[in-house]
Amino acid sequence: MAAHRNRLEANLIENNGWTNDAAGIVVRGATRELVFRDNLIRDTRPREDRRQTVGIRVEADAGPVLLERNRIEASVPIDDRRRPAP
């Protein structure tokens, strides 16, 4: 089972992670047809304590993901690790 056909809209996602290179959202596995729309993703902790360096990470096996009008305050807004189709 996977989290197919889900939507995450108009949310505040902030201050995630305790180790470096944390992401606000991570899409894992063979998940498909996800929608992320109108979300604010950020880390508001003092600069030296920030760990959420990635806004949205899409891992290699994920299927289609729609990203619309998200405001992402991160060093790496989108980290898309899927491989392009041959």
Secondary structure, 3 states (H helix, E strand, C coil): CCCCCCEEECCEEECCCCCCCEEEEEECCCCCCEEEECCEEECCCCHHHCCEEEEEEECCCCCCEEEECCEECCCEEEEECCCCCC
